[in-house]
């Protein structure tokens, strides 16, 4: 905790490339939407502060790259995370099937 908030949580968005992790983050943190697809390079993050039951809660939401080539970069960001949001594309069976592998990775790195 710090002087700015009562609670601070680090959350990770993980999943295959192109499933919409960055779009979810942009919508939740900035209330914006973009049709343009831009591949996340490494890791990006945004902060959203909310008030819940009279407490100030700050959420650090980390958007990790889904590509295998960034795997070693993004795995270091798992440390200290309080939660993981696993994202898949409902129109992609492959991204849904890969959820199982993402869960294995979370368990290995936790």
Contact map, one row per residue, 1 for C-alpha under 8 A:
11101111000000000000000000000000000000000000000000000000000000000000000000000000000000000000000000000000000000
11111110000000000000000000000000000000000000000000000000000000000000000000000000000000000000000000000000000000
11111100000000000000000000000000000000000000000000000000000000000000000000000000000000000000000000000000000000
01111100000000000000000000000000000000000000000000000001000000000000000000000000000000000000000000000000000000
11111111000000000000000000000000000000000000000000000011110000000000000000000000000000000000000000000000000000
11111111000000000000000000000000000000000000000000000011110000000000000000000000000000000000000000000000000000
11001111100000000000000000000000000000000000000000000011110000000000000000000000000000000000000000000000000000
10001111110000000000000000000000000000000000000000000000111100000000000000000000000000000000000000000000000000
00000011111000000000000000000000000000000000000000000000111100000000000000000000111000000000000000000000000000
00000001111100000000000000000000000000000000000000000000001111000000000000000001111000000000000000000000000000
00000000111110000000000000000000000000000000000000000000001111000000000000000000111110000000000000000000000000
00000000011111000000000000000000000000000000000000000000000011110000000000000100101110000000000000000000000000
00000000001111100000100000000000000000000000000000000000000011110000000000000000000111100000000000000000000000
00000000000111110000100000000000000000000000000000000000000000111100000000000000000111100000000000000100000000
00000000000011111010100000000000000000000000000000000000000000000100000000000000000001110000001001100100000000
00000000000001111110000000000000000000000000000000000000000000001110000000000000000000110000001001000000000000
00000000000000111110000000000000000000100000000000000000000000001110000000000000000000000000000000000000000000
00000000000000011111100000000000000010100000000000000000000000000100000000000000000000000000000000000000000000
00000000000000111111100000000000000000000000000000000000000000000000000000000000000000111000001000000000000000
00000000000000000111111100000000000000000000000000000000000000000000000000000000000000111000000000000000000000
00000000000011100111111110000000000000000000000000000000000000100000000000000000000000100000000000000000000000
00000000000000000001111111000000000000010000000000000000000000100000000000000000000000000000000000000000000000
00000000000000000001111111100000110000000000000000000000000000000000000000000000000000000000000000000000000000
00000000000000000001111111110000000000000000000000000000000000000000000000000000000000000000000000000000000000
00000000000000000000111111111100000000000000010000000000000010100000000000000000000000000000000000000000000000
00000000000000000000011111111111100000000000000000000000000000000000000000000000000000000000000000000000000000
00000000000000000000001111111111100000000000000000000000000000000000000000000000000000000000000000000000000000
00000000000000000000000111111111000000000000000100000000000000000000000000000000000000000000000000000000000000
00000000000000000000000011111110000000000000011100000000000000000000000000000000000000000000000000000000000000
00000000000000000000000011111111000000000000000000000000000000000000000000000000000000000000000000000000000000
00000000000000000000000001111111100000000000000000000000000000000000000000000000000000000000000000000000000000
00000000000000000000000001110111110000000000000000000000000000000000000000000000000000000000000000000000000000
00000000000000000000001001100011111000000000000000000000000000000000000000000000000000000000000000000000000000
00000000000000000000001000000001111110000000000000000000000000000000000000000000000000000000000000000000000000
00000000000000000000000000000000111110000000000000000000000000000000000000000000000000000000000000000000000000
00000000000000000000000000000000011111000000000000000000000000000000000000000000000000000000000000000000000000
00000000000000000100000000000000011111100000000000000000000000000000000000000000000000000000000000000000000000
00000000000000000000000000000000000111110000000000000000000000000000000000000000000000000000000000000000000000
00000000000000001100000000000000000011111000000000000000000000001000000000000000000000000000000000000000000000
00000000000000000000010000000000000001111111000000000000000000111100000000000000000000000000000000000000000000
00000000000000000000000000000000000000111111000000000000000000001000010000000000000000000000000000000000000000
00000000000000000000000000000000000000011111000000000000000000011000010011000000000000000000000000000000000000
00000000000000000000000000000000000000011111100000000000000001111000000011000000000000000000000000000000000000
00000000000000000000000000000000000000011111110000000000000001110000000000000000000000000000000000000000000000
00000000000000000000000000000000000000000011111000000000000111100000000000000000000000000000000000000000000000
00000000000000000000000010001000000000000001111100000000000111000000000000000000000000000000000000000000000000
00000000000000000000000000001000000000000000111110000000011110000000000000000000000000000000000000000000000000
00000000000000000000000000011000000000000000011111000000011110000000000000000000000000000000000000000000000000
00000000000000000000000000000000000000000000001111100001111000000000000000000000000000000000000000000000000000
00000000000000000000000000000000000000000000000111110001111000000000000000000000000000000000000000000000000000
00000000000000000000000000000000000000000000000011111111100000000000000000000000000000000000000000000000000000
00000000000000000000000000000000000000000000000001111111100000000000000000000000000000000000000000000000000000
00000000000000000000000000000000000000000000000000111110000000000000000000000000000000000000000000000000000000
00000000000000000000000000000000000000000000000000111111000000000000000000000000000000000000000000000000000000
00001110000000000000000000000000000000000000000000111111100000000000000000000000000000000000000000000000000000
00011110000000000000000000000000000000000000000011110111110000000000000000000000000000000000000000000000000000
00001111100000000000000000000000000000000000000011110011111000000000000000000000000000000000000000000000000000
00001111100000000000000000000000000000000000001111000001111100000000000000000000000000000000000000000000000000
00000001111000000000000000000000000000000000001111000000111110000000000000000000000000000000000000000000000000
00000001111000000000000000000000000000000000111100000000011111000000000000000000000000000000000000000000000000
00000000011110000000000010000000000000000000111100000000001111100000000000000000000000000000000000000000000000
00000000011110000000000000000000000000000011110000000000000111110000000000000000000000000000000000000000000000
00000000000111000000110010000000000000010011100000000000000011111000000000000000000000000000000000000000000000
00000000000111000000000000000000000000010111000000000000000001111100000001000000000000000000000000000000000000
00000000000001011000000000000000000000111110000000000000000000111110011001000000000000000000000000000000000000
00000000000001111100000000000000000000010000000000000000000000011111011000000000000000000000000000000000000000
00000000000000011000000000000000000000000000000000000000000000001111111000000000000000000000000000000000000000
00000000000000000000000000000000000000000000000000000000000000000111111000000000000000000000000000000000000000
00000000000000000000000000000000000000000000000000000000000000000011111100000000000000000000000000000000000000
00000000000000000000000000000000000000001100000000000000000000001111111111000000000000000000000000000000000000
00000000000000000000000000000000000000000000000000000000000000001111111111100000000000000000000000000000000000
00000000000000000000000000000000000000000000000000000000000000000000111111110000000000000000000000000000000000
00000000000000000000000000000000000000000110000000000000000000000000011111111000000000000000000000000000000000
00000000000000000000000000000000000000000110000000000000000000011000011111111100000000000000000000000000000000
00000000000000000000000000000000000000000000000000000000000000000000001111111110000000000000000000000000000010
00000000000000000000000000000000000000000000000000000000000000000000000111111110000000000000000000000000000000
00000000000000000000000000000000000000000000000000000000000000000000000011111111100000000000000000000000000000
00000000000100000000000000000000000000000000000000000000000000000000000001111111100000000000000000000000010011
00000000000000000000000000000000000000000000000000000000000000000000000000111111100000000000000000000000000011
00000000010000000000000000000000000000000000000000000000000000000000000000001111110000000000000000000000000000
00000000111100000000000000000000000000000000000000000000000000000000000000001111111100000000000000000000000000
00000000111000000000000000000000000000000000000000000000000000000000000000000001111100000000000000000000000000
00000000111100000000000000000000000000000000000000000000000000000000000000000000111110000000000000000000000000
00000000001111000000000000000000000000000000000000000000000000000000000000000000111111000000000000000000000000
00000000001111000000000000000000000000000000000000000000000000000000000000000000001111100000000000000000000000
00000000000011100000000000000000000000000000000000000000000000000000000000000000000111110000000000100100000000
00000000000011110011100000000000000000000000000000000000000000000000000000000000000011111000000000100000000000
00000000000000110011000000000000000000000000000000000000000000000000000000000000000001111101001100100000000000
00000000000000000011000000000000000000000000000000000000000000000000000000000000000000111111101100000000000000
00000000000000000000000000000000000000000000000000000000000000000000000000000000000000011111100100000000000000
00000000000000000000000000000000000000000000000000000000000000000000000000000000000000001111100000000000000000
00000000000000000000000000000000000000000000000000000000000000000000000000000000000000011111111100000000000000
00000000000000000000000000000000000000000000000000000000000000000000000000000000000000001111111110000000000000
00000000000000000000000000000000000000000000000000000000000000000000000000000000000000000001111111000000000000
00000000000000110010000000000000000000000000000000000000000000000000000000000000000000011001111111100000000000
00000000000000000000000000000000000000000000000000000000000000000000000000000000000000011101111111100000000000
00000000000000000000000000000000000000000000000000000000000000000000000000000000000000000000111111110000000000
00000000000000110000000000000000000000000000000000000000000000000000000000000000000000000000011111111100000000
00000000000000100000000000000000000000000000000000000000000000000000000000000000000001110000001111111110000000
00000000000000000000000000000000000000000000000000000000000000000000000000000000000000000000000011111111000000
00000000000000000000000000000000000000000000000000000000000000000000000000000000000000000000000001111111100000
00000000000001100000000000000000000000000000000000000000000000000000000000000000000001000000000001111111110000
00000000000000000000000000000000000000000000000000000000000000000000000000000000000000000000000000111111111000
00000000000000000000000000000000000000000000000000000000000000000000000000000000000000000000000000011111111100
00000000000000000000000000000000000000000000000000000000000000000000000000000000000000000000000000001111111110
00000000000000000000000000000000000000000000000000000000000000000000000000000100000000000000000000000111111111
00000000000000000000000000000000000000000000000000000000000000000000000000000000000000000000000000000011111111
00000000000000000000000000000000000000000000000000000000000000000000000000000000000000000000000000000001111111
00000000000000000000000000000000000000000000000000000000000000000000000000100110000000000000000000000000111111
00000000000000000000000000000000000000000000000000000000000000000000000000000110000000000000000000000000011111
